């Protein structure tokens, strides 16, 4: 008994006609009749009653039909299961990112990458820089998208610059300086500051201290935030002023304004970071597409 015997039998039962079954199967009518007769001979029972009006199932045929249909379904399932192993497995690139990366360049690069690669997929996780470094070391992600990484990371990982962005002053929208086009950081010497927490954004408190020192004062840090949105909320709520990369303005920021910092000037470099031993062609292609998207060039 072969699957084609069952397939022809099931089709003939559905169409109640050898000729219509042959047309649906796209084979000759004699071939269908012969295969059904072979099945009847093998089972030892007639499956159809034949008369001038067409075919009708015998009692045996009615009993055999659901089993034949079930065998064909299971044969189809077997084929689908085998196809999983006949095709290349989809490669997954796991990406950790800070919030500004998504609207800044990651979303655009992902769109182009997915259009060009059916054999790979990108999984993204919003994480603080500290969380990304830890996840990269523990192989929980393949690629980290950080702000300016600590210099020591270049000794441990591959680092590629993606985007440059200047630092800006972040003020409540009712601040006296909020309508200015630019602000000298020294003008905020008497203001309380909100800073990002070292535990989540390594190096950022030291960066703020260095900037304020270059402006001639020591920042009075009133509060520390664990994330970018939290810091924007604290500034909007009047807890203090802040200093952030200007691309943070891509995030929703009701109640705050970003003002160009005229002095001292500082430009941060958003970077992609990955393990040398985890480097793949797909990962490098994604990094190239992100760099192109950040510069406004086509990734194609």
N, C-alpha and C positions, 0 to 999 in steps of 0.2 A: 504494500500500500504506500502510495506517495502523496505528497501534499497536493499535487495537481489534481489527483482523483477527487480529493475532498473539495478543492476549490471549484471544480466543474459541477460537482453534485450540489453544493450550496448555491451556486449561481442559477442552476437549472431549477432548483426548488423555489428560489426567489422570483424567477421570471415565469415559471410554469410553462416553459417552452424551450426546446432545444435550440431552435433557430435564434430566438432572442438572447439566450445565454451565450451562444457562439458569437453573436454580434458584440455583446458586452465584453467578452473575453478577447475579442479580435482574433479568433481562430476559426477554422472551418467547422461546419455543423457535424460532418462525419467524425471528426476528431473528438468532439464533445460526447457524441453518442457512444463511441468506442470506449472512452475512458470511464464513462458511467457504467457501461456493461461490465468492464473489467472489475470495477469496484463491487458491483452486485455479485459477480462470480466469486470474488475473494471473500465477501461477507456471507455468501450462501443464501441471500434473501433478495427479493425484488424491492427496489427502493421507490419505483414509480409505477403508476398505472397509466398506460398510454391509450388514448382514444382520439377521435377526430377533433375534439375540442382542445386537446393539449395534454399536459401532464398534471397528475395529482399524486401526492405522496401516499404510499401505502402505510399501513400501521407500522411496519418495520422502518420505513423511511422517516416517519414522524419521530420515532424513537432515536434514530441515528443522527438526525439533523443537529440537535443542540450540542452533541458531542463533537461533530465535525466542525461546527462553528467555534467551539471552545479550543479545539486543537489548532485551528487557523489563527485565532487570536494569540495563543501562546507562542506560536511560531513567529508571529509578528513581533511580539515582545522580545523573543530571543534575538531576532535580527537587530532591533534597536539597541539591545544591550551590547551586542558585538560591535556596533558602529562606534560606540564610545571609545573602543580600543583601536579602531582602524583609523581614527583621525588624531592629529596632533592635539595634545592637551592644551587647554587655554592657560597661558602664562599669566600670573598675577603679579602686578607691581603694587606694593603696599606703600602708601605715601603719607607721612605725617606733615602737617602744615600749620603755620600760624594763620590767624583769620584773614590777614591782609593779602595772603598769597592767592586765595581763591578768586576774588574779583580782579586782582592785579595781573595775574598771568596763568594761574593753574587751570582755571575753567576753560579758557580758550585753547590751551595746549592739550588738555584732555579731549576736547571735542575733535580736534584735528587728529590726534593719535587714534581715537576710537574709530574714526572714519577710515583710517588707513590700515588698521590691524584688527582682523576678525579673530586672530588666534591669541589675543591677549586682552586683559582687562585691568583697569586701575581701581584700586580700593583706597579711599582717602579717610584720614582721621584728623580732626582738629585737636591739636596738642600744643602745650606750651613748649618753648625751646628746651627746657630742662627735661620734660617728659619725652621729647623727641630724641634727645641724646641717649637717654636711658633705653628707650625702645630700640634704637639703632644698635646699641651694644648687645642687647638681648635678642636680636634677630626678630623682633616683633614688627618692624617696618623695614623696607628696603631703601627708602629715600626720605631724608629729612629736609624740610624747607624752613630754614631759620632766618632770623634777622642776621645781623653781622655776627658770625660765630666767634667763639673764643679762639685766639691764635693757636692754642694747644691742639684744637681739633684737627688742624691741618697735618699734624704729625701722626694722627691716628686714622684719619679718614681721607677720602678724596673730597675735595671742595671745589665747587664751580660757582663763580659769580653769576647771578641771574639779573639783578636789577639794582640800580643805584637810586637812592632817594634822600633828599635833604631832611634835616631835622627841622621841626616847626614848634612853635609855642602853642599850647592848647589852653584856651581861656573860656570861662563861662561867657555865654552870649550877652550878658549884661555888664561885663567888665568894661572899665573906662577905655581900655586899649583894644577892645574887640573890633573896632571899626578901622583900625590902622592897617595899612598894607604890609608893614613890617615892624618888628619890635627888636630892640637891642635887649638881650637877656638881662643886662645890668639894670634895666628899668624895673625888673621884677624882684630886685634884691630884698625888698621888705615883705614880699608875699609868701604865704605858706605854700608848700609844694606837695603834690601827690606824685609818688614814684612807683614804678613796678618793683615787685618783690624779687629779691635775689634768688629765692628758692625756685621761682618759675621762669624768670628771665635773667639768667646769669650774666653779670657784667653791666646790667643797666643802671643799678644804683651808683656804681663807680663811674659810669659814663656821665650821669647827671652831676655828680660831685665834681668831675673834671671840667665839664662845661661851665658850671657856676664859678669854679675857681679861676678859669680863664677870663670870666666876666668880672672878677674882682670881689666875689662874695661867697659865703658858705650858705648853701640852701637849707632852709628850715623845713624839713620834711615832716608834714603833719600826719600823712597816712600813706600806706603801701597797698598796692592792688595786686591781686593774683593774676589778672588777665586784662586785655586791652579794653573790652567792653566795660569791665568793672571800673577801670581807671577813667574812662570817658564819663561814666555815671557819677563818679565822685567829683570830677571837675564840674560837671553840669549842676551838681547839687551844692556847689559852693565850698567844697572841702579844701580847695586850693587850685593852683595852676599846675601845668605840667609841660613836659617836653617829650615829644614823640616823633617818629618818622612821619613825614607828610603823607605817605600812602595809607596811614591809618584813617585818613579822612574818607577813604573809600567805604569804610564801614558806616552803618547808621550812627549818627552822632547828634541827636537832638539835644539842644541846650548848650552846645559848645561850638567854638569857632577855632579854626586852624589859621595861624598868622605866621607869615614868613619870619624866620629868625635871622636878622641881618648880621648880628655879631653875638658870639663867635660862630663861625660857619663850621658845619660838620655834615658830611654825607655818609650814610650807612649803605652797606652792600648786602642785599638779600642774597642768600646762598643756598645751593643744593649740596647736600652732604650724603655720602654713601660709603659703604665698606668696599675696599678694593676687591676683596674676594667675592663680593656679591654683584660685581659689575656685569651687566648684560647689554646686548645690543638694544633691546627694548628700553632699558633704563636710560642709556645714553641718548636714544632718540627722544625720549620724553624731556630730558634736560635741554636738548637742543631746541625743541619746540617751545619750552617755557622761556628760554632766552630770547627766541624770536618774538614771542608774544609780548614779552616785557618791553622790547624795543619798538613795538608797533609794526614789525615786519611780518610777512606771511610765513606760516610754518610749513607750507606745502613745498 
